[in-house]
């Protein structure tokens, strides 16, 4: 893991790091803090309680109501102009020229306590590469929680498999089934046995954001605490002639999801 302060970088430097399997933590971004505050404000308005009261079960809300409210929150985050502006400013502050940035939707994921019931469209995931779903190997992932977490209820990565083939169900998984069925997994996954000592997890301070290749094998950790995290993915098209993107070792899908990514400035689809 490489911790980097917030300052202007050459995007080629960032791409070369993550496409070679490095994991970056950008530290203490004002704009990421603003996204956290905006997201929590939306949460308070929709749920009628603070995030802390929600986690302490001081909300008197039925499960079905929580699920309905969380769907509303997820939709709100996708369309929020404040979040869009602050994420764009974050990308600029670490050196990306946003006219070359193509971005997936902003998403919130709720992870319940271990053995708890999840809700919302995105649920805790088994180990997977995002590239098994998109087939876009120049994809960069950004991930951060909207509250304090421990390494035990965070995301985990398995760098050991960055350049190794992993058996998975990408041949049969489809995005269309995911959109129609709330219980269908949000990404293709693997059932290989991953040892705990092979997993790398992260405890992020407020304002820190995790950055890694979409080719990294990763999944959700759960323990006695709940978690809500913010995530999105970008593709930067300015300098691909200068970098080597990860090789496809094991995606068995032929579908390329360019239409998941829109230019952050013009809103045009990736072509």
C-alpha positions in Angstrom: 0.0 0.0 0.0 1.3 3.5 -0.9 0.0 6.5 1.1 0.1 9.7 -1.0 -0.7 13.2 0.2 -3.2 15.3 -1.7 -1.3 17.2 -4.4 -1.0 17.4 -8.2 0.4 14.2 -9.7 0.9 13.1 -13.3 -2.0 10.8 -14.0 0.4 8.5 -15.8 2.2 8.0 -12.4 -1.1 7.0 -10.8 -2.1 4.7 -13.6 1.2 2.9 -13.7 1.1 2.3 -10.0 -2.4 0.8 -9.9 -2.1 -1.1 -13.2 1.0 -2.8 -11.7 -1.0 -3.9 -8.7 -0.2 -1.1 -6.3 -2.9 0.1 -3.9 -3.0 3.9 -3.1 -4.5 5.7 -0.2 -4.9 9.4 -0.9 -4.9 11.2 2.4 -7.1 13.9 3.8 -9.0 15.3 0.8 -11.3 18.3 1.6 -13.5 17.3 -1.3 -13.9 13.7 -0.1 -14.9 15.1 3.4 -17.5 17.2 1.6 -18.9 14.2 -0.1 -19.1 12.4 3.2 -21.0 15.3 4.8 -23.4 15.6 1.9 -24.1 11.9 1.9 -24.7 11.9 5.6 -27.0 14.9 5.3 -29.0 13.1 2.6 -29.2 10.1 4.9 -30.5 12.2 7.8 -33.2 13.7 5.7 -34.4 10.4 4.2 -34.2 8.2 7.3 -35.2 10.9 9.8 -32.3 9.8 12.1 -28.6 10.3 12.3 -26.3 7.6 11.0 -25.2 6.9 14.5 -28.7 6.3 15.7 -29.3 4.0 12.7 -26.3 1.9 13.6 -27.4 1.8 17.3 -30.9 0.6 16.2 -32.4 3.7 17.7 -34.6 4.3 14.6 -37.8 2.3 15.2 -37.9 1.5 11.5 -39.0 -1.8 10.1 -36.6 -3.7 7.7 -38.9 -3.0 4.7 -38.8 0.7 5.5 -35.1 0.8 5.9 -34.7 -1.0 2.5 -37.1 1.5 0.8 -35.3 4.5 2.3 -31.9 3.1 1.3 -33.0 2.7 -2.3 -34.0 6.3 -2.2 -30.6 7.3 -0.7 -28.8 5.4 -3.4 -30.8 7.1 -6.2 -30.2 10.5 -4.5 -26.4 10.0 -4.4 -26.3 9.1 -8.1 -28.0 12.4 -9.1 -26.5 14.8 -6.5 -24.8 17.8 -8.1 -22.8 18.6 -5.0 -21.3 15.1 -5.0 -20.5 15.3 -8.7 -18.8 18.7 -8.2 -16.7 17.6 -5.2 -15.6 14.3 -6.8 -14.6 16.2 -9.9 -12.6 18.6 -7.8 -11.0 15.7 -5.9 -9.8 14.2 -9.3 -8.4 17.6 -10.3 -6.6 18.0 -7.0 -4.6 14.8 -7.6 -3.8 15.7 -11.2 -6.5 14.3 -13.4 -7.7 16.5 -16.3 -11.5 15.9 -16.1 -12.1 16.3 -19.8 -10.4 12.8 -20.2 -12.3 11.2 -17.2 -15.1 8.7 -17.9 -16.9 7.8 -14.7 -19.3 5.0 -13.6 -22.2 6.0 -11.4 -21.7 7.0 -7.8 -22.8 4.2 -5.5 -23.5 3.4 -1.9 -23.1 -0.1 -0.5 -24.6 -1.2 2.8 -22.9 -4.1 4.7 -24.8 -5.4 7.7 -23.3 -7.1 10.7 -22.0 -10.6 10.1 -25.0 -12.9 9.4 -27.2 -9.8 9.2 -29.6 -9.1 6.4 -28.5 -6.7 3.7 -30.6 -4.2 1.8 -30.2 -1.9 -1.1 -29.2 -2.7 -4.7 -25.5 -3.2 -3.7 -24.8 -5.8 -1.0 -21.6 -7.3 0.5 -19.7 -9.1 -2.3 -17.8 -12.3 -2.6 -14.3 -12.0 -4.0 -14.3 -10.6 -7.6 -12.6 -8.4 -10.1 -14.7 -5.6 -11.4 -13.2 -6.3 -14.9 -15.1 -9.6 -15.0 -18.3 -7.5 -15.4 -17.0 -4.6 -17.5 -14.2 -6.1 -19.6 -12.5 -2.7 -19.4 -9.0 -3.3 -18.0 -8.0 0.3 -17.7 -10.6 0.9 -14.9 -9.5 2.6 -11.7 -11.6 2.1 -8.5 -12.2 4.7 -5.8 -13.6 3.5 -2.4 -14.2 5.1 1.0 -16.5 4.7 4.0 -18.8 7.6 5.2 -18.1 6.9 8.9 -15.3 5.4 11.0 -14.5 1.8 10.3 -12.1 -0.8 11.4 -10.0 -3.0 9.2 -12.4 -5.8 10.1 -15.5 -4.4 8.4 -13.7 -2.8 5.5 -13.0 -3.8 2.0 -10.3 -6.4 1.4 -8.0 -7.0 -1.6 -6.0 -10.1 -2.6 -2.9 -8.8 -4.4 -1.5 -12.3 -4.7 -3.9 -13.0 -7.6 -3.2 -9.8 -9.5 -1.3 -11.7 -12.2 -2.8 -15.1 -11.8 -5.8 -16.8 -13.3 -8.8 -17.2 -10.9 -11.8 -19.5 -11.6 -15.0 -17.5 -11.7 -18.6 -17.4 -13.0 -18.2 -14.4 -15.5 -19.3 -16.6 -18.4 -22.8 -17.0 -16.9 -23.2 -13.7 -14.9 -25.2 -11.0 -16.7 -25.8 -7.3 -15.8 -29.4 -7.6 -17.1 -30.2 -10.3 -14.4 -28.7 -8.1 -11.8 -30.9 -5.1 -12.8 -34.0 -7.3 -12.6 -33.3 -9.3 -9.4 -32.4 -7.6 -6.1 -30.9 -10.9 -4.8 -28.7 -11.4 -7.8 -25.0 -10.7 -7.2 -23.7 -7.3 -8.3 -20.6 -8.8 -10.0 -19.3 -12.1 -11.1 -17.4 -13.8 -8.3 -15.1 -16.7 -7.4 -15.5 -19.4 -4.8 -11.8 -20.2 -4.4 -10.6 -20.6 -0.9 -8.8 -17.4 0.1 -6.9 -17.5 3.4 -7.2 -14.7 5.8 -3.5 -14.0 5.7 -3.8 -13.4 1.9 -6.3 -10.6 2.4 -5.2 -7.0 2.8 -7.8 -4.8 4.5 -7.8 -1.1 5.3 -8.8 1.2 8.2 -9.3 4.6 6.5 -9.3 7.9 8.4 -12.0 10.4 7.4 -11.1 12.1 4.1 -8.9 9.3 2.9 -9.8 7.4 -0.2 -8.7 4.1 -1.5 -7.6 3.8 -5.2 -6.8 0.5 -7.0 -7.1 -1.2 -10.3 -10.5 -2.7 -11.2 -8.5 -5.9 -11.9 -7.6 -6.3 -8.2 -9.4 -9.3 -6.7 -11.4 -7.8 -3.8 -14.5 -8.3 -1.6 -16.4 -7.2 1.5 -15.4 -7.9 5.1 -18.1 -8.1 7.8 -17.9 -8.3 11.6 -20.0 -7.0 14.5 -20.3 -3.5 13.0 -22.4 -2.2 10.0 -20.8 -0.3 7.2 -21.9 2.2 4.5 -19.3 3.0 1.9 -19.1 5.2 -1.2 -17.6 3.8 -4.4 -17.1 4.6 -8.1 -14.9 3.8 -11.0 -13.2 5.9 -13.6 -11.3 5.4 -16.9 -8.8 8.0 -17.9 -8.3 8.2 -21.7 -5.6 10.9 -22.1 -2.4 8.8 -22.1 -3.1 5.1 -22.6 -0.4 4.9 -25.2 2.1 5.5 -22.3 0.9 2.8 -20.0 0.4 -1.0 -19.9 -3.0 -2.0 -18.6 -3.6 -5.3 -16.7 -3.8 -8.4 -18.8 -7.1 -10.4 -19.0 -6.2 -13.7 -17.3 -9.7 -15.0 -16.6 -12.7 -12.9 -17.7 -14.9 -15.3 -19.7 -17.5 -12.8 -20.8 -17.4 -11.2 -24.2 -19.5 -8.2 -23.3 -17.7 -4.8 -23.0 -19.7 -2.3 -20.9 -18.5 1.0 -22.3 -22.0 2.4 -21.7 -21.4 2.3 -17.9 -19.0 5.1 -18.3 -19.7 8.8 -19.1 -17.4 11.7 -19.5 -17.5 13.6 -16.2 -17.6 17.0 -18.1 -19.6 16.3 -21.3 -21.7 13.3 -20.1 -20.9 11.5 -23.4 -20.5 7.8 -23.3 -17.1 6.1 -23.5 -16.4 5.2 -27.1 
